[in-house]
Amino acid sequence: GGGHRCASPRDLPGSLRMNGRRGSVLPWWVGLLLVATGSSATAQSSAVLIHEISPRGLVPGTVTRLTVKGAALETARSLWTSIPATVKRVTGSGDGAGQATFDVALPATSVGRAAIRVIADAGLSNVRLVLLDALPGLAETRVGDDRVVPRAVAVDGTLEAASTDRFSIRLKKDQRLTVDAWARRLGSSLDPVIRLIAPDGRSLGSADDTPGLAGDAMISTVVPATGLYTVSITDVSRRGGANYVYRLRLGHFEAVSMAFPFRVKTGRANQLQLLGPRVAETLTLAAATPVGMTWVGGPAGSGGGRSLLPVQVVAGEVLVEREPNGSRQQAMKLPVGGRVGGRFEEPGDRDWYRVSLKKGRKLQVVGNTASIGAAGRLYMRLVDADGRTMVEVPPSVSTRTMFEHTTGSDRDAWLVVEELQRRGG
C-alpha cells in the first residue's frame, strides 16, 4: 500500500526531527502513524484466537452485539477494549469453542478506531481492530441478489482471490456520496482499489492509496443525476482470502484527509484544523487527552457517518510551523532535538528554520510525508549566512528524507524545506 502511487497536491503537511550529538547520531523516526497490519493482528501466540469479528464497527451511544469467531472461545468471559466501553457476555446462536458473543455499549462521544481482545479462562486472545462508527453496519452476505444497499451504510466483506465486490446505492441529483474503504487501517491484508460508476456506465472516479489513509482509499463526489450508482472494491494485486477483509463505508459526509497538526503535546488544549477540499473547520483537543493515538471526527453527514482522523498525543514538545516564514529574516528557531509539523499552504511555499550548529557535533534532519500518511515529497537543504548550500537532500521520491552534517565551528545555519514539485494547498 505504498502512498507514492497516488500522491495528491491537495494536503501537504510534513514532519521534521533534528538531532545534534557529539560523535554520534540518535535517529528518531518522527510522525510514525501506528497502524496494525495483517501480520501484527495474528503474531501473538495464544490458545485463545480471534479469526473474525462481526460487525467490524461499534455504534457509539448504543449497544452493539458483537460476534467473535476463532479458537478456544468456550471459556470467553469478556472483552478487553482500548477505549471506555461496557461489555456483557451473552449467549448467541452457534456459541462454543469457535464462537463467542458480546454486547458492547459505547459512550455517544466515541469516535475512531479501537482494539479488542477476548478475555477467557485460557488467557487473552490476539488483537483485532474495530471502528467506532455511526454508520449502520451490514454484512456483505446480507446484501440482496441485486446488490443494492438501502441507505448510507458500512458494508463488511471479504474478498476472494481475483474477485471484485460491487454494491449499488440509489442517489438523488446533487447528493454527495463518500466511499471510504477501510482495510489496511483495520489490519487487513487487502490493498483496496475502489471505483464509482454512474447509472449510464461512466466512471466517476477511482482511488488507490489516498494520501493520509495508510494505503486505504476514498472517493467523494456530488452525483450529476438521480439514479443507481455502483461502487466496486478489489485488491490492487487481485489477491484474496480470509485475511482480505474490509469495511466499505458509503455515506453522505464530507471527505477529510487529516487533522493538522497531526502530533500535539499533552497537558494543553490544542487547536486542530481539518484538512479537506471543502472543509474549513477547527476542533479543540482537550488538555486532559492522554498520551497515545486519539481520534477526532469530521463533519457528520446525513444518515450517519463522518471522516475519522488520528492524532498523536506525545509528552515532548512539538513545534508547529507558522506563516510567515518564507525567508531567512522570518525563520523559525529550531532547537537541536526539536521536532516540527508544517504545511505548504500555497504552491511554491518555502519554509525557513534557523539552527545553531556546534563544532564537531553531527546534525541529523529527518523529514517525513507519505510515511506518516501525508501527500507530497520533501526537498531540504542547509545554507550558511551567505546563502551558500552546505548540504542538501538529493531530489527523490522517497517517503522519508534525511541528511547529516558535521560543522567545523560554532555557527548558525538555516534549514530550507520545500515540496519537491513546488506543490501546496
C-alpha positions, 0 to 999 in steps of 0.5 A: 500500500505504498502512498507514492502511487497516488500522491495528491497536491491537495494536503501537504503537511510534513514532519521534521526531527533534528538531532545534534550529538557529539560523535554520534547520531540518535535517529528518531523516526518522527510522525510514525502513524501506528497502524496494525497490519495483517501480520501484527493482528495474528503474531501473538501466540495464544490458545485463545484466537480471534479469526473474525469479528462481526460487525467490524464497527461499534455504534457509539451511544448504543449497544452493539452485539458483537460476534467473535469467531476463532479458537478456544472461545468456550471459556470467553468471559469478556472483552478487553477494549482500548477505549471506555466501553461496557461489555456483557457476555451473552449467549448467541446462536452457534456459541462454543469453542469457535464462537463467542458473543458480546454486547458492547455499549459505547459512550455517544462521544466515541469516535475512531478506531479501537482494539479488542481482545477476548478475555477467557479462562485460557488467557487473552486472545490476539488483537483485532481492530474495530471502528467506532462508527455511526454508520449502520453496519451490514454484512456483505452476505446480507446484501440482496441478489441485486446488490443494492444497499438501502441507505448510507451504510458500512458494508463488511466483506471479504474478498476472494482471490481475483474477485471484485465486490460491487454494491449499488446505492440509489442517489438523488441529483446533487447528493454527495456520496463518500466511499471510504474503504477501510482495510489496511487501517483495520489490519487487513491484508487487502490493498483496496482499489475502489471505483464509482460508476454512474447509472449510464456506465461512466466512471466517476472516479477511482482511488488507490492509496489516498494520501493520509489513509495508510494505503486505504482509499476514498472517493467523494463526489456530488452525483450529476443525476438521480439514479443507481450508482455502483461502487466496486472494491478489489485488491490492487494485486487481485489477491484474496482470502480470509485475511482480505477483509474490509469495511466499505463505508458509503455515506453522505459526509464530507471527505477529510484527509487529516487533522493538522497538526497531526502530533500535539503535546499533552497537558494543553488544549490544542487547536486542530484544523481539518484538512479537506477540499471543502472543509474549513473547520477547527476542533479543540483537543482537550488538555486532559487527552492522554498520551497515545493515538486519539481520534477526532471526527469530521463533519457528520453527514446525513444518515450517519457517518463522518471522516475519522482522523488520528492524532498523536498525543506525545509528552515532548514538545512539538513545534508547529510551523507558522506563516510567515516564514518564507525567508531567512529574516522570518525563520523559525528557531529550531532547537537541536532535538526539536521536532516540527509539523508544517504545511505548504499552504500555497504552491511554491511555499518555502519554509525557513528554520534557523539552527545553531550548529556546534563544532564537531557535533553531527546534525541529523534532519529527518523529514517525513510525508507519505510515511506518516500518511501525508501527500507530497515529497520533501526537498531540504537543504542547509545554507550558511549566512551567505546563502551558500548550500552546505548540504542538501537532500538529493531530489527523490521520491522517497517517503522519508528524507534525511541528511547529516552534517558535521560543522567545523565551528560554532555557527548558525545555519538555516534549514530550507524545506520545500515540496519537491514539485513546488506543490501546496494547498 
